[in-house]
Amino acid sequence: QLQLVESGGGLVQPGGSLRLSCAASGFTLDSYPIGWFRQAPGKEREGVSCLSRRGGSTSYADSVKGRFTISRDNAKNTVYLQMNSLKPEDTAVYYCAAAPRLFGACVLTTANYNYWGQGTQVTVSS
């Protein structure tokens, strides 16, 4: 069965860095677009970054562009989100998701993603 498991969250000071991991089982991550989303308490889930199938293209929300980088390690069947220069407003639960029916460039809309991980908490605070 298709499963996604996030890890790597934690507490970090403003300006610090974290690397989130999204490990897949039951399918090959490279075969589907993968997105990172985040949700703060009382807020709607928002798109952060995505990677198209077979690494064709990437997209980033304006709020994280230049600070976050999405990547894929096919040997480990894992997608990463490197987060640098973290800000308090980055605090949220971060989710990875797969969009098996999405072709072409990836998009950061939740409706396109059918499979979701359980989330990992990221807290940026001094």
N, C-alpha and C positions, 0 to 999 in steps of 0.2 A: 504494500500500500504506500501511496505517496505521503511522505512526511517531511516537514521542515522544522529544524530546531535551531533557534537563535541562542547565542551566548556572547559573552564579552562585556556586558554592561556592568555598571558600577558607579561609584562616586568619584568625581574628578573636580578639581578646582578650575575656575575660569581660565582659559588659555591653554589648558591641558589637552591631552589626546586620549582616544580610545579606539580600539579596532573591534568591531562587531563581526561575528561569524554567523553564517547561515548554512548549516550542513543538511544535505538532502539524502533521503533514502527512498527506494522504490522507483526512482527514475533518474535520468542523467540531467543534471542542472543545465548543462549546455544546450539541451534541446528545447528549453522554454525561456521566455523572458522572465527575469527576476526583478522584483521591486522591493525597495525599503520604504516603509511608511512609519509614521510616529503619531502617537496620540497622548496628549496631556489631559489630566483630569478636567472634565467639563468641556472639553474641546472636541471637535470632529477630527477624525483621522485624516492626516495629510500626507501626500507623497513627498518623499525626500530625494530618492534617486532610483534609477532603473537601468538595467542592462539588457539589451536585446538578445534574442537567441543567437548562439554561436559568436557572441561578442561583436556584433556588427556596429552597434552604436550605444551611447549612453545619454542619459538625461539627468538634470539636477534641478531641484527647486532653487529659485533665486536666492532664498535665504541661506543656503548652504554652499552655493557655487564658489569655488576657490578654496573651500575649507574641507569638504568631504570628497572622497574618492571611492567609487565602487569598482570592484575587480572580481575575477573568477579564477579559481585554481581547479582545473579540470581533473587533475590527478587526485585531489582530495574531495572532489564533488562538493565544493564549498564556494559560496559567494561571500565577499567581505565588504564592509563599509568602514573605511579609515576616516576617522573624524578628528580633525585638528582645529586648533584655535577655538575650542568649545566655549559657548556662551551660556549663561543661565537659561535663556529662552530655548535652548536645545533640550532641556529637561523634558523627558517623555518616556513612554514605553515604546520601544522600537520593534517593529515586526518586519519579517521578510515574507514574501508571497510570490507565487508562480502564476503565470498567465498562459496556460497551454493553448488557448484559442486566439492569441494575439500574434499577428504577423507584422513584419516590418519594424519600423522604429517603435521603441517602447513608449508608453504613456503612463503618466502618474495619476490615474483615476482608479479608485478602488474597485469599481464595478467590473473592470477587466481582469481582475485577479481572483482565481477560483480556489486556491490553496494557500493557507496561512499557517505560520508558526505560532507559538504560544506567546512570544514577545519577551524582551529583556529590558530591564529598567536602566535608564541612563539619568543620572542626577548630576547637574553641574552647579556647584555651590561653593562659596568661600567659607 
